[in-house]
Amino acid sequence: MGAFGVLSAVVRRDLLVALRRKSEVLTSLFFFVIVASLFPLGIGSEMDLLRKIAPGVLWVAALLAAMLSLNRLFANDYADGTLEQMALSPVPLGLLVTGKILAHWLVAGLPLVLIAPMLGLQYDLSSRALMVLVISLLLGTPLLSLIGAIGAALTLGVRGGGVLLSLLTLPLYIPALIFGAGAVEADISGLGAAGHLSLLAALLTLAVFFAPWATTAALKIALE
Amino acid sequence: MSVITWKYASPQYFYPLAGKMIPWFSLLAVIFGIAGLWLGFFVAPTDAQQGEGYRIIFIHVGASWMSMFLYLVMAFWAGIGLSFNTRVSSMMATAIAPTGAMFAFLSLWTGALWGKPMWGTWWVWDARLTSELILLFLYLGFIALQAAIDEPRRADKAGAILALVGVVNVPIIYFSVKWWNTLHQGASVSLTQAPSMAKTMLLGMLMMALCFWMYSLAVALMRVRAIMLERERHSEWVANLKEVKS
């Protein structure tokens, strides 16, 4: 099996597992929707204000939703020994990890991207801003999965893993948040989102290169 | 030569060496501290625009420098510990973290005290304040991760990966926050341009920075000795220590 075959096998397997546990997938999606709907209730329904805070609120909500689902990225496979078998297999662990991260994004990240325009409408964003929001999330959510995977691997089987995971990953999410929400804001204010989106894409490229590697190293430590 | 230096990669030999160094670093910290505070509070002229309130920078600047520098030192030792599997390096990283976090906190706190009279607000969301806050979070994450793992070697390695990921991220975070918003005044100490502040002020700041440096060394060494005793409590050399026997 070539590298691509291995990758697609892992992705298919993880997607199948996710499909069997639909509730887990939907939980983080609903979380995203609910958090985004809470802000107008807390802040007030002035459209001018909502339009202004929309990029930040939607991005923070996406950040938290993506983090919520990180726990199960490796935890189940770790608990039932699958992860150990993966580490023992002749295929490089880094490749398998990349596949798992990709599957995690498809399950936890992509739905957020798809539902975001609907939430953006609640905040009265223009169609242009909605498009930028979608693009920024499309570039940003894989970044969240990649960075989060490092945290998930480090906290594997550790006491209080969930809370710890948020403490570790949220500070590392800040650049994604700044450029992601910044892109939408820049577009709304007429500055053009290209700069922010390019930086987001650059971060994604960097993370695609480094994050699976760091995740693999962290997993090996957890499996020792 | 190499035999002598590598010897200190073993806790058994580093423990007494650290014990011998601590009083000297403590003494230097006190001397530099007194000199720095004296220069800062009694010698340095009152600032024309900022009045007496500016004097907090003698502590603030040194603390900020130290908090950033210590993160690099911590990541360095953690990385050495991870790649060469040397126990003392990892212990050193663990020992440095709380001091670094303390300086990050001190820097934020003194910054707030300085900001209130100068900017009229305790906190502004500007690049340097925000990245300092994030640095504090990174320290706390490192400490929390290590505290959550019972097995010391795993804690060392997991912490090392986190510290190294943090080091890669620190410049990214810094620049992202900087582009996000910049309200802070420009860097107050610049190596390329002639310093705009009075010589005594600069000297006072340097003295305080040296004081913090010596303090960090002394405290980190004290802490590393405690960590060594805790981890090696079942070994013979600990049982044979004078202070343990008595």
Interface residues (C-beta under 8 A of the other chain):
Chain A: I150 L154 T155 V158 R159 G160 G161 L164 L167 L168 L170 P171 L172 I174 P175 I178 F179 G182 L199 L203 F210 A214 A217 A218 I221 A222 E224
Chain B: I134 F137 L138 L140 G141 A144 L145 A148 I149 D150 R154 K157 A158 I161 L162 L164 V165 G166 V168 N169 I172 I173 S176 V177 W179 W180
